[in-house]
């Protein structure tokens, strides 16, 4: 759903304001400030094929509660369009179906297990070719580009080993490849700490199940883009494949995202304290955390994430 419908501007309003209000206008009938859960599967028409009183006809094709969540996350990611799916892997499945048999995907060599499993299935059953590469290795992307390459897929940080890939650097290698879709899985940073669309991604994908929802009570996924054609194609697939979340799950995720900013700040401060303590311990041989200078991609993390660990924690005397 496009943010144009209820504009909470990416530039005019702060993150927390958008998390609370974007896509969530008061109910037109009651004035309720909380988005209602629209459980109806079917919506009335004033005549055959003419929606009444609005645009909805069938909940798989569009639902008011889902629309509100989609617009909210699009605003948080700085994108024009959000599309919610029944899981993170549902979003992944929809995006991969933008491709056809014979297309080639270059993806990170350290993917979430479910993503890697699905990619191997898509390779065997759908005839899509995948190359699993280390984007941190010099020249890795250029060496694997082919005439039939149609998508680049990275997670950063990766799940669960926290490898960091340079989003802007990957995008710079694609300036002469306009037909390649660049996808970034932003699940582990959330839009609060990282903005892949700003750095050049065409699609941002999340497992909403993790930080966006934040309460371990719903399984869901979302994709955000500013590309009108990608949006149109994904919207078709979302409806045609039926990989949608329920209105209740959409409500839960919309509720959860309201506290995303304060939750992420606490997650980050707690994790940093634990990581620094473990790194000092003689009983621990290695700590992998992007906020530590010992992390191999620390400088990339510092460049592309809106976290300034050392500046803050040195000032507080915690590092």
Wavefront OBJ file of the C-alpha trace (Angstrom):
o trace
v 0.000 0.000 0.000
v 1.309 3.449 -0.902
v 2.073 6.082 1.716
v 0.425 8.728 -0.492
v -2.917 7.675 0.942
v -2.092 8.860 4.448
v 1.133 10.762 4.266
v 3.350 10.878 7.327
v 6.396 12.281 5.575
v 9.726 10.497 5.936
v 11.551 13.818 6.130
v 9.058 15.911 8.115
v 8.321 13.584 11.039
v 10.594 11.651 13.366
v 10.875 7.861 13.469
v 8.770 7.305 16.585
v 6.047 9.659 15.350
v 5.824 7.716 12.105
v 5.810 4.397 13.968
v 2.780 5.566 15.940
v 0.852 7.421 13.249
v 1.887 6.478 9.683
v -0.978 4.732 7.905
v -3.098 4.919 11.036
v -5.680 7.652 10.638
v -8.543 7.650 13.168
v -11.468 5.424 12.276
v -13.857 7.418 10.084
v -16.973 6.055 11.839
v -16.046 6.083 15.527
v -12.948 8.257 15.717
v -11.017 5.382 17.338
v -7.298 6.161 17.285
v -6.311 2.481 17.294
v -6.655 0.852 13.876
v -9.610 -1.575 14.032
v -9.133 -5.265 13.253
v -11.114 -5.762 10.059
v -11.930 -9.473 10.149
v -14.345 -9.426 7.201
v -13.370 -11.717 4.343
v -15.711 -9.963 1.916
v -16.700 -6.314 1.444
v -19.994 -4.921 0.101
v -20.276 -3.543 -3.414
v -22.694 -0.822 -4.469
v -23.147 -2.755 -7.720
v -21.316 -5.698 -9.323
v -17.611 -4.838 -9.549
v -18.057 -1.449 -7.837
v -16.726 -1.262 -4.275
v -18.834 0.352 -1.577
v -18.035 2.551 0.216
v -14.321 2.150 -0.462
v -11.798 0.127 -2.426
v -12.048 -3.274 -0.714
v -13.674 -6.371 -2.175
v -11.955 -9.492 -0.777
v -9.542 -9.649 2.137
v -6.846 -11.570 0.273
v -6.684 -8.735 -2.249
v -6.730 -5.958 0.328
v -7.603 -5.432 3.971
v -7.777 -2.160 5.953
v -5.752 -3.453 8.916
v -3.056 -4.898 6.647
v -2.990 -1.682 4.621
v -2.289 0.350 7.768
v 0.661 -1.864 8.684
v 2.037 -1.788 5.132
v 1.917 2.010 5.014
v 3.531 2.315 8.442
v 6.524 0.122 7.591
v 6.936 1.791 4.207
v 7.198 5.107 6.027
v 9.745 3.766 8.520
v 11.918 2.402 5.698
v 11.568 5.584 3.642
v 9.829 3.728 0.814
v 6.693 4.376 -1.193
v 5.140 0.928 -0.981
v 4.867 -1.757 1.689
v 3.622 -5.313 1.200
v 2.895 -7.630 4.122
v 3.216 -11.412 3.862
v 2.327 -14.377 6.034
v 5.970 -14.824 7.124
v 9.457 -13.594 6.337
v 9.875 -16.578 4.042
v 6.530 -15.708 2.472
v 8.004 -12.322 1.547
v 11.113 -14.081 0.236
v 8.987 -16.450 -1.865
v 7.067 -13.558 -3.371
v 10.256 -11.695 -4.271
v 11.899 -14.749 -5.866
v 8.771 -15.191 -7.989
v 9.659 -11.904 -9.678
v 12.208 -14.060 -11.526
v 11.806 -16.717 -14.188
v 13.468 -19.987 -15.120
v 17.066 -19.414 -16.216
v 17.582 -16.231 -14.179
v 20.610 -15.969 -11.922
v 20.769 -14.696 -8.320
v 23.939 -13.695 -6.476
v 23.371 -14.005 -2.739
v 25.433 -13.902 0.412
v 27.199 -17.053 1.537
v 25.832 -16.704 5.059
v 22.044 -16.641 4.846
v 19.303 -17.378 7.339
v 18.808 -21.144 7.178
v 15.256 -20.945 5.868
v 16.284 -18.539 3.108
v 19.144 -20.760 1.991
v 16.897 -23.815 2.069
v 14.276 -22.101 -0.091
v 16.900 -20.829 -2.548
v 18.166 -24.367 -3.033
v 14.603 -25.556 -3.586
v 14.050 -22.760 -6.140
v 17.249 -23.832 -7.873
v 16.183 -27.477 -8.113
v 12.462 -27.070 -8.847
v 12.169 -23.682 -10.559
v 15.363 -23.574 -12.612
v 16.684 -20.378 -11.015
v 20.446 -20.295 -10.620
v 22.054 -19.163 -7.343
v 25.646 -18.216 -6.527
v 26.481 -18.032 -2.812
v 29.364 -15.580 -2.365
v 31.210 -13.651 0.323
v 30.524 -10.019 -0.541
v 33.340 -8.997 1.784
v 35.846 -10.683 -0.531
v 37.383 -8.227 -2.991
v 35.958 -8.618 -6.479
v 33.474 -11.324 -5.426
v 30.469 -9.618 -6.977
v 32.179 -8.782 -10.267
v 33.492 -12.341 -10.632
v 30.011 -13.812 -10.252
v 28.013 -11.407 -12.427
v 26.569 -13.103 -15.505
v 24.468 -12.046 -18.469
v 21.463 -13.692 -16.844
v 22.000 -12.176 -13.358
v 18.713 -10.573 -12.351
v 18.935 -10.255 -8.569
v 21.405 -9.567 -5.764
v 20.309 -10.711 -2.288
v 22.149 -9.878 0.926
v 21.477 -9.969 4.641
v 23.367 -7.452 6.741
v 23.954 -8.293 9.510
v 23.580 -11.956 8.690
v 21.583 -14.380 10.806
v 23.095 -15.612 13.034
v 26.840 -14.930 12.530
v 26.530 -11.128 12.168
v 28.623 -10.647 9.045
v 28.280 -7.137 7.651
v 28.102 -6.349 3.934
v 28.573 -2.868 2.474
v 25.213 -1.983 0.901
v 26.361 1.195 -0.854
v 29.446 -0.551 -2.229
v 27.353 -3.392 -3.686
v 25.039 -0.825 -5.282
v 27.985 1.021 -6.825
v 28.956 -2.158 -8.690
v 25.492 -2.310 -10.283
v 25.370 1.135 -11.902
v 25.678 -0.434 -15.361
v 23.214 -3.222 -14.575
v 19.800 -1.529 -14.409
v 17.969 -4.843 -14.907
v 19.286 -6.320 -11.643
v 17.047 -6.076 -8.559
v 19.005 -5.431 -5.358
v 17.371 -6.920 -2.235
v 18.532 -6.322 1.346
v 17.235 -8.291 4.328
v 17.144 -5.697 7.118
v 15.635 -7.938 9.797
v 18.496 -7.784 12.273
v 18.986 -3.993 12.187
v 15.403 -2.833 11.691
v 14.655 0.485 9.979
v 15.496 2.254 13.241
v 19.221 1.571 12.797
v 19.656 0.978 9.051
v 18.025 2.334 5.868
v 18.901 0.093 2.896
v 16.731 2.016 0.414
v 18.757 5.154 1.133
v 21.920 3.167 0.457
v 20.706 1.871 -2.908
v 18.552 -1.219 -2.322
v 15.532 -1.739 -4.565
v 13.676 -3.906 -2.047
v 14.000 -4.182 1.726
v 12.673 -7.355 3.335
v 11.996 -8.225 6.988
v 10.897 -11.080 9.095
v 8.342 -9.060 11.075
v 8.379 -11.938 13.569
v 11.612 -10.562 15.009
v 12.176 -6.918 16.001
v 9.351 -5.213 14.114
v 6.626 -7.079 16.002
v 8.835 -7.607 19.019
v 6.457 -9.580 21.219
v 6.898 -13.186 20.018
v 3.201 -13.516 19.270
v 2.954 -13.331 15.479
v 4.724 -14.757 12.436
v 4.832 -12.308 9.536
v 6.974 -10.730 6.807
v 7.108 -7.454 4.891
v 8.788 -6.029 1.802
v 9.253 -2.320 1.028
v 10.154 -0.682 -2.280
v 9.933 2.674 -4.034
v 9.950 1.127 -7.500
v 6.468 1.274 -9.022
v 6.935 -1.738 -11.318
v 8.366 -3.912 -8.565
v 5.487 -2.888 -6.349
v 2.911 -3.683 -9.031
v 4.440 -7.116 -9.690
v 4.777 -7.974 -5.993
v 1.219 -6.822 -5.313
v -0.005 -9.175 -8.035
v 2.007 -12.062 -6.562
v 0.903 -11.320 -3.009
v -2.710 -11.662 -4.130
v -2.247 -14.458 -6.692
v -0.194 -16.665 -4.365
v -2.279 -15.852 -1.298
v 0.739 -15.377 0.982
v -0.939 -12.788 3.203
v -1.033 -12.260 6.975
v -4.299 -12.291 8.895
v -5.882 -8.988 9.966
v -5.229 -9.950 13.602
v -1.521 -10.536 12.958
v -1.392 -7.227 11.078
v -2.920 -5.545 14.140
v -0.405 -7.198 16.470
v 2.524 -6.117 14.304
v 1.151 -2.581 14.013
v 0.860 -2.434 17.790
v 4.348 -3.868 18.250
v 6.083 -1.435 15.925
v 4.876 1.530 18.007
v 7.582 0.732 20.576
v 10.294 -0.227 18.061
v 12.515 2.790 18.753
v 12.698 2.367 22.513
v 13.033 -1.405 22.234
v 15.920 -1.192 19.744
v 17.788 1.293 21.940
v 17.523 -1.083 24.898
v 18.415 -4.161 22.822
v 21.516 -2.374 21.567
v 22.693 -1.018 24.927
v 22.200 -4.392 26.642
v 23.961 -6.288 23.848
v 26.913 -3.891 23.860
v 27.399 -4.214 27.614
v 27.291 -8.014 27.398
v 29.644 -8.110 24.401
v 32.238 -5.877 26.069
v 32.129 -7.900 29.273
v 32.518 -11.183 27.403
v 35.391 -9.826 25.326
v 37.293 -9.034 28.510
v 36.696 -12.479 29.977
v 39.558 -14.995 29.908
v 36.971 -17.751 29.541
v 35.757 -16.474 26.165
v 37.947 -16.981 23.082
v 35.968 -14.839 20.621
v 33.045 -12.408 20.637
v 31.253 -11.537 17.392
v 29.464 -8.207 17.650
v 29.504 -5.419 15.020
v 29.791 -2.718 17.680
v 33.180 -4.014 18.830
v 36.338 -2.796 17.121
v 37.426 -6.434 16.946
v 34.626 -7.204 14.482
v 36.149 -7.623 10.988
v 33.547 -5.337 9.371
v 33.423 -2.791 12.197
v 34.172 0.155 9.894
v 31.410 -0.863 7.467
v 28.976 -1.179 10.366
v 29.962 2.259 11.624
v 29.453 3.739 8.160
v 26.040 2.308 7.294
v 24.320 1.909 10.650
v 22.953 4.822 12.640
v 24.617 3.560 15.843
v 27.683 5.236 17.253
v 28.602 2.653 19.880
v 32.025 3.839 20.885
v 31.275 7.570 20.910
v 28.375 6.975 23.290
v 29.837 4.268 25.459
v 33.301 5.818 25.733
v 31.593 8.984 26.941
v 29.723 6.937 29.543
v 32.927 5.138 30.519
v 31.582 1.690 29.665
v 34.137 0.634 27.061
l 1 2 3 4 5 6 7 8 9 10 11 12 13 14 15 16 17 18 19 20 21 22 23 24 25 26 27 28 29 30 31 32 33 34 35 36 37 38 39 40 41 42 43 44 45 46 47 48 49 50 51 52 53 54 55 56 57 58 59 60 61 62 63 64 65 66 67 68 69 70 71 72 73 74 75 76 77 78 79 80 81 82 83 84 85 86 87 88 89 90 91 92 93 94 95 96 97 98 99 100 101 102 103 104 105 106 107 108 109 110 111 112 113 114 115 116 117 118 119 120 121 122 123 124 125 126 127 128 129 130 131 132 133 134 135 136 137 138 139 140 141 142 143 144 145 146 147 148 149 150 151 152 153 154 155 156 157 158 159 160 161 162 163 164 165 166 167 168 169 170 171 172 173 174 175 176 177 178 179 180 181 182 183 184 185 186 187 188 189 190 191 192 193 194 195 196 197 198 199 200 201 202 203 204 205 206 207 208 209 210 211 212 213 214 215 216 217 218 219 220 221 222 223 224 225 226 227 228 229 230 231 232 233 234 235 236 237 238 239 240 241 242 243 244 245 246 247 248 249 250 251 252 253 254 255 256 257 258 259 260 261 262 263 264 265 266 267 268 269 270 271 272 273 274 275 276 277 278 279 280 281 282 283 284 285 286 287 288 289 290 291 292 293 294 295 296 297 298 299 300 301 302 303 304 305 306 307 308 309 310 311 312 313 314 315 316 317 318 319
